[in-house]
Amino acid sequence: MHSVIRSAQSLGLALRQARQAAGLTQKELGARTNLRQATISSLEAGEGATLDTVFAVITHLKLELHMDKRSFSPAPLEDIF
């Protein structure tokens, strides 16, 4: 899985896809990470979360975070988001 993450919403979508690929419900992932199902739902909706929450979910889903210099886009930044 390779995703370009540029917003809380795109992070949430990538995490939802990874959770579903792992065959887990939000409730199951929450139980395995000591988080409430509502917290998982908020994270997947891009509604914000603490870094500890993000890394707990990333770690459990066996993902890692890579950062690169942003690629050039001819479109104005406002049009991307």
Wavefront OBJ file of the C-alpha trace (Angstrom):
o trace
v 0.000 0.000 0.000
v 1.345 3.412 -0.971
v -0.641 6.556 -0.265
v 0.180 10.215 -0.625
v -1.106 11.872 2.536
v -1.624 15.627 2.395
v -4.515 16.149 4.780
v -6.275 14.666 7.779
v -8.954 13.391 5.399
v -6.490 11.549 3.160
v -4.807 10.045 6.238
v -8.184 8.877 7.500
v -9.055 7.303 4.161
v -5.713 5.480 3.981
v -6.150 4.159 7.527
v -9.718 3.026 6.776
v -8.513 1.161 3.684
v -5.712 -0.502 5.669
v -8.102 -1.479 8.471
v -10.561 -2.974 6.017
v -7.770 -4.818 4.185
v -6.779 -6.300 7.556
v -10.358 -7.532 7.981
v -11.006 -5.463 11.106
v -14.026 -3.452 12.154
v -13.576 -0.093 13.825
v -14.643 -1.692 17.105
v -12.069 -4.505 16.761
v -9.270 -2.069 15.920
v -10.291 0.107 18.848
v -10.183 -2.849 21.223
v -6.729 -3.863 19.989
v -5.353 -0.327 20.367
v -7.178 0.590 23.599
v -9.167 3.244 21.752
v -12.911 3.767 21.534
v -14.700 2.899 18.290
v -15.767 6.561 18.120
v -12.100 7.603 18.179
v -11.318 5.285 15.260
v -14.328 6.664 13.395
v -13.209 10.265 13.965
v -9.682 9.465 12.839
v -10.937 7.805 9.653
v -13.215 10.785 8.979
v -10.243 13.128 9.165
v -11.628 14.909 12.182
v -8.293 15.016 13.949
v -6.509 12.911 16.496
v -3.476 13.057 18.707
v -0.178 11.804 17.357
v -0.269 9.037 19.962
v -3.604 7.867 18.520
v -2.354 8.009 14.939
v 0.786 6.038 15.781
v -1.126 3.458 17.826
v -3.308 2.733 14.795
v -0.414 2.858 12.307
v 1.616 0.475 14.451
v -1.216 -2.020 14.892
v -1.938 -2.014 11.145
v 1.777 -2.706 10.509
v 2.236 0.551 8.602
v 5.008 3.098 8.769
v 5.181 6.781 8.014
v 7.570 8.193 5.404
v 8.015 11.873 4.682
v 9.270 13.332 1.414
v 9.566 16.771 -0.034
v 6.237 17.672 -1.582
v 6.076 17.021 -5.310
v 5.422 19.926 -7.630
v 1.829 20.464 -8.616
v 0.875 22.991 -11.291
v -2.533 23.446 -9.642
v -2.933 26.060 -6.914
v -2.823 24.565 -3.430
v -6.456 25.568 -2.839
v -7.533 23.375 -5.779
v -5.802 20.296 -4.362
v -7.751 20.384 -1.106
l 1 2 3 4 5 6 7 8 9 10 11 12 13 14 15 16 17 18 19 20 21 22 23 24 25 26 27 28 29 30 31 32 33 34 35 36 37 38 39 40 41 42 43 44 45 46 47 48 49 50 51 52 53 54 55 56 57 58 59 60 61 62 63 64 65 66 67 68 69 70 71 72 73 74 75 76 77 78 79 80 81
